[in-house]
Amino acid sequence: MQLNVKLFTLTKRFPLKISYGTTAQTTNVWVKILHNGIEGWGEASPFSAGGGALTTEMIYSSLLKLAPTLEKFTPYERHRIEQVLIEANIISPVRAAIDIALHDWFGKSVNLPLWKIWGLDRNTIVPTSVTIGINTPDGAKERVKKWLEYADIKVLKVKLGSIEGIEADKQMLLAVQDSAPNLEIFVDANGGWSLENAITMGKWLADLNIKYIEQPLAKGKEAELSELKAKQPLPIFLDESCFISQDVPDLANSIDGINIKLMKSGGLTEAIRMIHVARAYELQVMLGCYSDSALTNTAAAQISPLADYLDLDSHLNLIDDPFCGAVLQSGRLFPNDLPGLGVEYRAVSA
């Protein structure tokens, strides 16, 4: 099979600020796998999960080096390809792009969407949250207003962990609630709180009927999670602390759920493994995203009937997404009936 890669740039409608940085634009990599006249598509996105950044340059150069190796395989050897990439210590967004493209190829080869191949029920898909980044109270109100004007939104995820402290977090959260009193709200601190502040915020947020807190403590502070769980009432989800299925067992007794992202896990294959491991430990599952286009979020939508929560909104915040696939209906992101991922390319005007 042949591997082709192409860079493309994505620009956010609203720059996103979280506890460790602000993103307004990213350059991602479009991966194409060609075999027997069928083309499978994947995407690799740069990201930083509270540690070292996996950059576009790293992703692109790795894919170019892999091309000769992948020529030795066919798309039917997905398991073997995955093992070769893991043994070669290939970074996760590169593995994700290849794995997504292989799944797309297979779906197209049998002329079926992936969700149907897996026998999943689209009617069980829950609404996706959309993200309100760290902002001033007035700025947060304006962002909520714009989102509600743009689409039929049912759930908000509010980024907290401001460098200005938890009082700033509180004022912003109250502003969001005031702007959307009827919407469900989740909170993600991206590791921006100390243990003491996380306990304080957990109790305060519970009184406001917030559903859960995500990544309250920084990556590397997992030993403090048990105390946090014991001293505040909200469920705890982990993102930056949990990349792959092997991470789950050591965390399971201290948390309530995990946020699975295709770029972290290395693709759909490992994401499904993570779901099964999480369920074995009676944990809940969220599917999330980085600065991904509709290509990756549509790939995640294929397995979204297996998730309790969805945060697949990055493509909704783009002004120049070259792809279209899953469609937002009544706040829920539905994969379509087209084969494979069901993703199509659309030219973006300059």
N, C-alpha and C positions, 0 to 999 in steps of 0.2 A: 504494500500500500504506500501511497505517496503522501507526504506531509507538506502543507503549505501554510505559511504564517503571514499575517498582515497587521500592521499597527493601525489603530484608530483612536481618536480622541473624543472623550465625553465631557460635556460641560453641564454643571449642575444649575438648575433654575435658581435654587437657593443654596449657597455655600453651607456646608455642614460642619458645625463646631462641636467637638466632643472634648473629654477631659485632657487628651494628649495631642490635640491638633485640630486644624481646620482644613477641609478639602473643598476646592471649588472646581477642579478639573483633573482628570486622569487620562493617561494613555494606556489602553488595554490592547490585548493581542487576540486577533481572530484566527482560530486554528481550523484548517480544513484537512480532512482525511479522505483521500480518493481511492476507491477500489471497485473494480468491476463496473465502472461507469456511475457509481453512486458516491455522493459527497456527504460526509458527516461533518457537522460544525460543532466547535467548542469555543470557549472564551477563557482567557487568563487575565485576572485583574491584580494589580499591585495592591498590597495592603501592609499595615503594621498593626499587630495585635498586642500593643503594650510592650513591645520589645523591638528587636531588629526588623527593619523594613525589608520586604521582598519587593524589589523595584521592577519597573518595566524592563530596564536594561538586563537585569538578571534573568527575567522570564524569557525575553526574546532570544538572548544568546544561548540559553539552555535548550530552547526549542530547535534552534538552527543546528546545534550539535547533535541533537537526537534524531534528526531526519534520516541519516544513513542507517541507524539502528532499527528504526521503525519499518524501514523498507523490507526487512527480513520477515515481517509478520503479516498476517491478514487480520481484519477486524474480528474474526471469529476467535482469536486468541487473546481475548481481553484479560483473562486471569493471568496468563503468562506475561503479557505486557505490563500489567500492574506490578508483578513481582520483580521484573527487570528494573522498572523505574524506582521502586522502593530500595532495592539492593544497590542501585547506583546513587542513592541519596538525592534524587531529583526533588526540587522544591515543590511544595504542595500545589501552587496555582498551575504549574506546568502539568502535573499529574491530573489535575482537575480538568484542564482544557482537553487533554487527550482522552480521558475517560468519558467526558460529556460527548465529544465528537464520535467516539466508538459506539456509545448508546444511540446517538442520533442516526448513525449509519445503519445500525441493526434495525431500528424501527422503520427506517425507509426501505430497507431490504425486504421486509415482510409486509410493508405497506400498512403499518399500524402505529398509532400513537403509543408512547411508552406507558402512560397510565393504564391503557387498555391491555397491553401485554402483561402488566403486573396485576391485572384484575382489580384495580382500585376504583373507588366510588367517588366521582367528582362532587356529588351532592353533600358529602361530609366535610368538604373544605371549609375552614373557618375564615373569617375576615382577616385580611392582612393589616397590620398597623402601619402607619406612616410616621416618620420621625420628625420631632421638633428638637433641633439642636440647641446647645447652650446659648442663651441670649439674655437680654434684659427683659423684664416683665412686659414692657410695651412691645419689644421686638418679638417676643414669643406670641403675644396676642395677635400681632399682624401675621405671623407665620401660620398660625392656626386658621385665621380668616382666609388666607390665600389657599391653603389646602382644601378647606371646605368649599370654596368657590370652584376649585379645579376638578374635584371628583367627589363621589359618594363615599365618604370616609366614615368608618365605624369605630376604629380604634386608633389611639395615639400612643406612640412611644416617646417619652420625654427624656432627653439626655441631661443628666445632672453630673455632679462632680466638679463644679466650677472652682477655679483657682481662688475665687473670692470667698469661698467657704460655704457652709451649709445654710447660712441665713440667705445668701443669694439664691441657692437652690430652692429654698422654701418659697421665696417671693416669686420666682419664675414658675414653679409648679402651681401655685395658687392662681397666677395669671392665666395659665393654660386651662385650669379647671373652670375658671370664671368665663373663659371664651367658649368652652365646649362642655357645658354641664351635663349633657346627656351621653357623652362618649365615654367608653371604657378607656382607662389610662394605665399604661405600664411605665416603669421607670428603669433606666439603664445608667449606671454611674461610670461605666468603663474603667473601673478600678480607681476611681477618683476620691474614695473616702478612706479614712483611717478606721480601725475597728471601732473606736469610741463613737465616731461620727456615724458609722453605718448602723450601730445599735440605736442611736438617737433617731436617725432618719427612718429606720424600719418601723419604730413605734409611731412616729409622727405620720408617716405615710399610711400605715394601717388604719389610723383614725379617719383618714380621708378616703378610705375604700379603694386604695391602689391595689392592683391585683398581685404584683410580685416586684422584686427588685433583681436586676440583672447585674452581674459582675460588680458587686459593691466594693470588693477589696481588690487591690492590684494583683496581677499575676505574680506569683512568688510568695503570696501571703495565704496560701491555701490552708496552712496549719491553724489559722485563726477562724476558719469557717465554722467549726463546731461550736465555738463560743458564741459566734454571731447567731447561729441558728437557735441556740438555747436562750438567747437574751432578747430576741425580737420576734414578732409573730409572722412576718411575711415570708412566703416561699422565696427561695434563693435559686436563681438560674446562673449558670456560668457560661461565659463566652471565651474570653481570652485565655482562661485556664484550661480549656478543654478543646483539643484539636481533633483527636482520633479516638477510636473505640477503646484502645488500651488505656486512655486517660481516665475513663469512666469509673472503673472499680475503686480506685483509691479515693475518689471524690464522693462516691455515692452516699455514704452515711452522713455527709455534711451539707448536702444540697437537696434541692427538690426537682431540678430540671437542667437541661443543657441546651445551648444554642448551637445548632449545627449549620455551618456555612460550607458550601462546596469548595471554596478556595482554600479553606483551612483543612478540610478532611481529605482533599485530593480527588473529589469527584462524587458521582452518584453511588458508585459501588461501596465506598467506605461510608458515605452518609447513611446508606441503608443498614450497614453493619452497626453504626452508632445507634441508630433507632432501636435495633433489636437488643443491643446490650443495655441501653437505657431502660427499655421496658422490662428486661430481666431483673433490674434493680428497682423497679417500680418508680422510675423517674419520668417526668414529663419531657416533652420534646418541642423545641421551637426550631423553625428553619429561618435563617437570617441571610444577610447579604453584606457585601462591601460596596465599592463603587462599580457595581455590575450593570451591564446593559440588560435589555429584555431577553437576550439569549440565555444568560446564566439564570436569571430569575424564572424564565419559562422552564428551564431544566429542573430547577428546584420545585416548581409548581407540579411537575409530573409526580412527585412523591408527597405532595402536600396533604393528601388525605390521611397520611400516617402521622401528622403532627397535631399537637394541641394548640400551638400558637404559630403565627406566621408574621415575619417581618421582612417581606419581599417587596420593598418600596423604592429601591434605589433608581430603577429605570423610570419610575413615575416622576422623578425629580430631574429629568434630563431634557435639555432643549434640542439635542442633536443625536438621539439614539438611532442608529442605522438599522435596528432590528425591530420586528413586531412578532408577537406570539401569543402568550396567555393574555386574556382580556379581563379587565376589572369590571365586575358586575356586582352591584349592591355591596361594595366593599370587599368582595372576594375575588381572588385572582384565579381564573379558570383556564386550564390548558385546553387547547382546541382539539379538533378531530383529525388534524393533518398528521401524516406519518412522522415517526421519530419525535423530535422535540416539538415539531409544529412551528418552527421559527422561519420567518421570511425576511429577506433583505429589502430595505427601502432606501433609495437614494436620499441623502440629506442635503438640502440646498445650502450653499455657502452663505 
